[in-house]
């Protein structure tokens, strides 16, 4: 730990094929030392394969894996100095929880006392010190998950790989761990790569999120960037609950700039969207970026149904042409329950996508910015 | 748990008793025969009224067979010892060779691995007589005929495929993630094999070893052709009781009792493993 390489993990042009399937297609990623990267994507996207290539359980066809600046592509798993928690826990069924957790320490040939102390401190941290003498089959799912996590942490690895560790635990425990994990991981000081299919986990845990789909990284950014400026309609749909409203629109010229029409009401797109005029687009509006209004310039809609959740109320409304829109508002704020209403979008909250490719259309830099850049 | 009507349970019990009788009666009869003299055995009609005698066992153990034609030397205890030696050594060698091979076939799919594994299994398909003649000829050439080493080598045809295929199934049932986890924790593959794969496949290895032992013990044809009297196991040795002056049923029965005793004891002791080991290959859970 004396001189730490600035990059905790560097993946360069990693490719892995299984027969004709390409599981990873030229993936490159850098994680700064001590940082947390979440790899997010639907199942079958190649998340687990990527993690296994880093751990050494799968040999990539091409590309390099560098841990702390050191090329470990050809190194066996035991020499990579990583810790890993598996989605299916992968506990050693014939060993007690204590021996499971101790396995990285026995590999390092530590003294008996050191092993004991190491196991106990990490077990206390994860609140499983009372079940250390149990065999894995005698543990609850939550305890198994914590044991698997403790085993990954026990060796104090510089790089920690967590393969959807909360996938197989119940909702309550998942919520608890989502709160507990960020602090736990920060205390370790390790570089963390966390794989998940749950966007809430991704947003809660990652400094940065890499969205993986079909073996390619489709977007890499901070949680806020991915939420507010999703690169594609697919990503926009995967992040957020209730799901983003995506409406097919064709921007029109109106005065100086571009506008779209919802229920015949003008919705200005703001500067920089002139190039989208007359181009088939989809507009993305987050339900929480919409609100009901009394103003006459609001978009007229009909309230269809209301679903109250604990912390928010989601209302389904339809436009004049029957297009469905979800509006979310915090519980306790007033809103119409039925009949006609008007909604308004928070300025700048709309995201525009190309309808054909699904890719986000960023606003063109203004003339002023362009001349400055030149 | 069992909601079947009374008569159905009764019927089931009777059927079970019939099956047990059918299979156990020969063993019972052999036991009875082994404590009778040839005269009482050959009485007609047979009768359960007889004076039990241990003279058959005595003859086997002392190696002196008294018949009407005179005294005959038999080497039954030597045969028994040969059986133990051949079976134990064959199974031990087959385990040493077969378990790592089974692991390799289960975990590393290399070019032709399926073909090699299947070829090894096919040794069990071939009738032993097919290979015996050429084997005899070249064993004589290379000096392996009538040696323990030669027999143990040939016994690998029986033991190795059995162990390989049963143990391979057990290794395949272990989640590879468990082994990955141990290696990522910092252990070498050898220590992963010893500490994770071997203990987890333990029941399967025990079952396969046991089965191989029984098959080796019961083998007849290899030793009959390839070994002379002093290297022969009990299965072949029992032939010695077919003498010029008649068949010594009493001694044969006693010999059979003595020769099935070890395998029967082993099988009873490890029943659970055996059933598991045999059914696991058939129904992968």
Interface residues (C-beta under 8 A of the other chain):
Chain A: X52 X55 X56 X57 X76 X77 X78 X80 X82 X83 X84 X86 X88 X90 X91 X92 X93 X94 X103 X104 X107 X108 X151 X155
Chain B: X175 X176 X177 X178 X180 X181 X182 X183 X184 X185 X186 X187 X188 X189 X196 X199 X200
